[in-house]
Amino acid sequence: MTLLAAVPPGGHFFGIMAAVAIWLFAGVVWFILLVVSRDFRRRNWITLTPVVAAVTVTLVIVGVPMRTAFLISEPALTAYVESLPKDHDSVWTDRFVGLFPIRSVYRTGNAVLLDVDGSGGLLEQCGFAYSPHSQVKDLPVSTEDHLTGNWYVTCTDFD
């Protein structure tokens, strides 16, 4: 669940909250069993649990789930952006493009911004920007991070 919640750019707020709750519950149960049960401590796989937790947290922090989903979806995202009509500034859409649920598409200059549904926090909207000809610093977003080629991860803060 943690890796799935980390797939959208900026993460899925409620998915991450649920994953944190599940990890805390599992950690407390693991610790209680470790302290109370001698049989539990004697099992060889007992050390595997913290290793799995550490690997999962590391993958999420480094951004592997989102980058992997993007690399799988990049051809579909590029084809979708290039198929959009040039005369529309914004398009409301509720469809999956690749692995990402795209809520809306905005054209600003030569760049195209795609808002990913459910991404970011309570006062933040994240998505992707396809910017083959314009400067990324000119985009109307709070942050932008280069992914690959003409693609960027963008987030807009509303606070």
PENORPE-V828969 format. One record per helix or strand. SS is the DSSP state (H for helix, E for strand). FROM is the first residue (numbers start at 0). TO is the last residue. If there is no record, write none. Layout:
ss=SS from=FROM to=TO
ss=SS from=FROM to=TO
//
This chain:
ss=H from=1 to=4
ss=E from=11 to=11
ss=H from=12 to=35
ss=H from=37 to=41
ss=H from=43 to=61
ss=H from=63 to=82
ss=E from=89 to=96
ss=E from=99 to=107
ss=E from=110 to=115
ss=E from=119 to=119
ss=E from=123 to=129
ss=H from=135 to=137
ss=E from=142 to=147
ss=E from=150 to=156
//
